């Protein structure tokens, strides 16, 4: 009693909350590893239900979905079209019931998503996606990973994406200089650091398809089967001029 499963992170990890003494008693009974989280929150459980309608009305705004982007709801665990009503309902859904992160990731994967970029801070979602999709071809990277040099980490992620054939705009790094990525001889900023990124494994996108278009199960299976096929190593050279 007075304990709620708030978030399912992975098949073997979850977030619980509730009355403090009851939570501690459950942890002691389970004998599991646990990490206390600070702060008080009343989301991801039924405690929101008494104010659900007011909470929904708080999030009703004029909303239109940008073209070419698929949105997935953490509360519903599926894709949806964010409009005025549905956007508010999606926010209520994630606040009034537990979040099932594996369900969300599996839904995105079945829809053809193979690249997951975490904006940060930290890399907790990338770690969880790696556990959820373990053994299945995918990329999960954080642009703001903890304990890593920020610019170096960003360039490594960009290099990995470019090596996989995903369009990457590097022009903001080069002060209106032609990006080095499409040139036979990579340009190195004078006196600037340089990163050499070998990508030696097989690509998860052998067909270099359009990620914005939904894919069929057959095409996904064909892509996944190519995971074990050999491919030519790719090396990305990226450099930048410190400000």
Secondary structure, DSSP 8 states (H G I E B T S, - for coil): --EEEEEEEETTEEEEEE-HHHHHHHHHHHT-------S----SSGGGGGGHHHHHHHT-------TT--EEETTTTEEE---HHHHHHHHHHHHHS-EEHHHHHHHHHHTT--EEEE-SSSSHHHHHHHHHTTTS--EEEETT-TTS-HHHHHHHHHHHHHHTT-----GGGTTTS--GGGSSS----TT--EEEEEE-S--S-TT---TTS---HHHHHHHHHGGGS----EEEEEE----
